[in-house]
Amino acid sequence: MTKDMTEDFPANEAAQALSEIGGYDETLTARTFGLNLMVFALAIAAIPISYTAADPWLTDYDTGSLALAVLWLPWIAGAVIITATLWTTHSITRGQEQQSLSERALGIGFTVLFFVIAAVVSITLGSDATIYTIMGITGGILTAIIGVVFYFVYNSRWVLTPMIVAGTAIVLASIAIRLGDLSLTGEGFALGLVQGCAYFVTGWIITYRG
């Protein structure tokens, strides 16, 4: 920027331009986060539905139990690859070469936390709880925690309320599905639909608000 251009650009306009740039940065982050939720909505919905559909015939094979043990992996792996690409694009757009170590550690921490919450929920509910009930309640609690963490760590005002509402809705729906005396197949399809819709709608809301 030349001296003449600088003189023609008053300080108040410069300050306004900088504030607008900050707003664009927040909007980009919100929309990236919302798109991530939409991607995970498909994976989260597909996992219980896949187990429900595959369990009746996979159990008849010797390697069926092994297949069931890793059936969730392709869905999560696909979602992680897509969302990692989205966040990398987000970092490049902001002028960063790659995600920071703290951001990667946060993602790993959420994964570990999921299994910890699942173990606590399983112990608390006892042997009467189905795997789908445990997955649903765990997913709902983790959803709310992610919203709280992002709010405090990144000061993201656009994430707190939608994520807490989504997490609460998933937990209550999981309990209602269990109390509805559905078959195991019915629980799997119902839970997949509820969690997928909750994540997709929440992602859309965050993207729109951002």
C-alpha positions as CSV (number, residue, x, y, z in Angstrom):
1,M,0.0,0.0,0.0
2,T,1.5,3.3,-1.1
3,K,1.7,6.5,1.0
4,D,-1.0,8.2,-1.0
5,M,-3.3,5.2,-0.6
6,T,-2.7,5.2,3.2
7,E,-3.5,8.9,3.5
8,D,-6.8,8.3,1.6
9,F,-7.8,5.6,4.0
10,P,-8.9,7.2,7.3
11,A,-8.2,5.5,10.6
12,N,-11.9,4.9,11.4
13,E,-12.4,3.1,8.1
14,A,-9.3,1.0,8.7
15,A,-10.6,0.0,12.1
16,Q,-13.9,-0.9,10.6
17,A,-12.2,-3.0,7.9
18,L,-10.2,-4.9,10.5
19,S,-13.3,-5.6,12.5
20,E,-15.1,-6.9,9.4
21,I,-12.1,-9.2,8.7
22,G,-12.5,-10.6,12.2
23,G,-16.1,-11.2,11.6
24,Y,-15.4,-13.1,8.4
25,D,-12.9,-15.3,10.2
26,E,-15.5,-16.2,12.8
27,T,-18.1,-16.8,10.1
28,L,-15.7,-19.1,8.3
29,T,-15.0,-21.1,11.5
30,A,-18.7,-21.4,12.3
31,R,-19.5,-22.7,8.8
32,T,-16.6,-25.1,8.8
33,F,-17.8,-26.4,12.2
34,G,-21.4,-26.7,10.9
35,L,-20.3,-28.6,7.8
36,N,-18.3,-31.0,10.0
37,L,-21.4,-31.7,12.0
38,M,-23.4,-32.5,8.9
39,V,-20.7,-34.9,7.7
40,F,-20.6,-36.7,11.1
41,A,-24.5,-36.7,11.0
42,L,-24.3,-39.2,8.2
43,A,-21.7,-41.4,9.9
44,I,-23.4,-41.3,13.3
45,A,-26.7,-42.3,11.6
46,A,-25.1,-45.0,9.6
47,I,-23.4,-46.8,12.4
48,P,-26.4,-48.1,14.4
49,I,-28.4,-48.6,11.2
50,S,-25.5,-50.7,9.8
51,Y,-25.2,-52.8,12.9
52,T,-29.0,-53.4,13.0
53,A,-29.0,-54.4,9.3
54,A,-25.8,-56.6,9.4
55,D,-26.1,-58.3,12.8
56,P,-28.8,-60.9,11.8
57,W,-26.8,-62.4,9.0
58,L,-23.2,-61.7,10.1
59,T,-23.7,-63.7,13.3
60,D,-24.2,-66.8,11.2
61,Y,-20.6,-66.7,9.9
62,D,-17.4,-67.7,11.8
63,T,-15.9,-64.3,11.2
64,G,-19.1,-62.4,11.8
65,S,-18.1,-61.2,15.3
66,L,-14.9,-59.8,13.9
67,A,-16.8,-58.0,11.1
68,L,-19.2,-56.5,13.7
69,A,-16.3,-55.4,15.8
70,V,-15.0,-53.1,13.1
71,L,-18.2,-52.3,11.2
72,W,-18.2,-48.7,12.7
73,L,-14.6,-48.0,11.5
74,P,-15.2,-47.2,7.8
75,W,-17.9,-44.7,8.7
76,I,-15.8,-42.9,11.3
77,A,-12.7,-43.1,9.1
78,G,-14.5,-41.6,6.2
79,A,-16.0,-38.8,8.3
80,V,-12.6,-38.0,9.9
81,I,-10.9,-37.8,6.5
82,I,-13.6,-35.4,5.1
83,T,-13.7,-33.2,8.2
84,A,-9.9,-33.1,8.4
85,T,-9.9,-31.9,4.8
86,L,-12.4,-29.2,5.7
87,W,-10.4,-28.0,8.7
88,T,-7.2,-28.0,6.6
89,T,-9.0,-25.9,4.0
90,H,-10.1,-23.6,6.8
91,S,-6.5,-23.2,8.1
92,I,-5.2,-22.5,4.6
93,T,-7.9,-19.9,4.1
94,R,-6.9,-18.2,7.3
95,G,-3.3,-18.2,6.3
96,Q,-2.2,-21.1,8.4
97,E,-0.3,-24.0,6.9
98,Q,-1.9,-26.7,9.1
99,Q,-3.8,-27.4,12.2
100,S,-1.9,-26.7,15.4
101,L,-0.9,-29.5,17.7
102,S,-3.4,-28.4,20.3
103,E,-6.3,-28.7,17.9
104,R,-5.2,-32.3,17.0
105,A,-4.8,-33.1,20.6
106,L,-8.3,-31.8,21.2
107,G,-9.7,-34.1,18.6
108,I,-7.9,-37.1,20.1
109,G,-9.1,-36.1,23.6
110,F,-12.8,-36.1,22.4
111,T,-12.3,-39.6,21.0
112,V,-10.9,-40.9,24.3
113,L,-13.6,-39.1,26.3
114,F,-16.3,-40.8,24.2
115,F,-15.1,-44.3,25.4
116,V,-14.7,-43.1,29.0
117,I,-18.2,-41.7,29.0
118,A,-19.5,-44.9,27.4
119,A,-17.9,-47.0,30.1
120,V,-19.4,-44.9,32.9
121,V,-22.8,-45.0,31.2
122,S,-22.6,-48.7,30.8
123,I,-21.7,-49.3,34.4
124,T,-24.4,-46.9,35.6
125,L,-27.2,-48.4,33.6
126,G,-26.2,-52.0,34.2
127,S,-26.7,-55.1,32.1
128,D,-30.3,-54.2,31.1
129,A,-29.1,-51.3,28.9
130,T,-28.7,-52.1,25.2
131,I,-25.6,-51.0,23.2
132,Y,-27.8,-48.5,21.4
133,T,-29.0,-46.9,24.6
134,I,-25.4,-46.6,25.8
135,M,-24.3,-45.2,22.4
136,G,-27.1,-42.7,22.3
137,I,-26.7,-41.3,25.9
138,T,-22.9,-41.2,25.4
139,G,-23.2,-39.4,22.2
140,G,-25.6,-36.9,23.6
141,I,-23.4,-36.1,26.6
142,L,-20.3,-35.8,24.4
143,T,-22.2,-33.4,22.1
144,A,-23.0,-31.1,24.9
145,I,-19.4,-31.2,26.2
146,I,-18.0,-30.4,22.8
147,G,-20.2,-27.3,22.7
148,V,-19.0,-26.2,26.2
149,V,-15.3,-26.8,25.3
150,F,-15.5,-24.9,22.0
151,Y,-17.3,-22.0,23.7
152,F,-14.7,-21.6,26.4
153,V,-11.5,-22.5,24.5
154,Y,-12.3,-20.6,21.3
155,N,-14.9,-18.1,22.6
156,S,-17.3,-19.4,20.0
157,R,-20.7,-17.9,21.0
158,W,-22.4,-19.5,18.1
159,V,-21.7,-23.1,19.3
160,L,-22.8,-23.4,22.9
161,T,-26.6,-23.3,22.8
162,P,-27.2,-25.4,19.7
163,M,-24.8,-28.1,20.9
164,I,-26.3,-28.3,24.4
165,V,-29.8,-28.5,22.9
166,A,-28.7,-31.2,20.5
167,G,-27.0,-33.2,23.2
168,T,-29.9,-33.0,25.6
169,A,-32.3,-34.0,22.8
170,I,-30.2,-37.0,21.9
171,V,-30.0,-38.2,25.5
172,L,-33.8,-37.7,26.1
173,A,-34.6,-39.4,22.8
174,S,-32.3,-42.4,23.6
175,I,-34.1,-42.8,27.0
176,A,-37.5,-42.5,25.3
177,I,-36.5,-45.1,22.6
178,R,-35.5,-47.5,25.3
179,L,-38.7,-47.0,27.3
180,G,-40.7,-47.5,24.2
181,D,-40.1,-51.2,24.4
182,L,-38.9,-51.4,20.8
183,S,-37.1,-54.4,19.4
184,L,-33.3,-54.2,19.2
185,T,-33.7,-53.6,15.5
186,G,-36.1,-50.9,16.1
187,E,-33.8,-49.2,18.6
188,G,-30.9,-49.2,16.2
189,F,-32.9,-47.6,13.4
190,A,-34.6,-45.1,15.7
191,L,-31.4,-44.1,17.4
192,G,-29.5,-43.7,14.0
193,L,-32.3,-41.5,12.7
194,V,-32.5,-39.3,15.9
195,Q,-28.8,-38.8,16.2
196,G,-28.3,-38.2,12.5
197,C,-31.1,-35.6,12.3
198,A,-29.9,-33.9,15.5
199,Y,-26.4,-33.5,14.2
200,F,-27.5,-32.4,10.7
201,V,-30.0,-29.8,11.9
202,T,-27.5,-28.5,14.5
203,G,-24.8,-28.2,11.8
204,W,-27.2,-26.4,9.5
205,I,-28.2,-24.0,12.3
206,I,-24.6,-23.2,13.2
207,T,-23.7,-22.8,9.5
208,Y,-26.7,-20.4,9.0
209,R,-26.0,-18.4,12.1
210,G,-22.3,-18.2,11.4
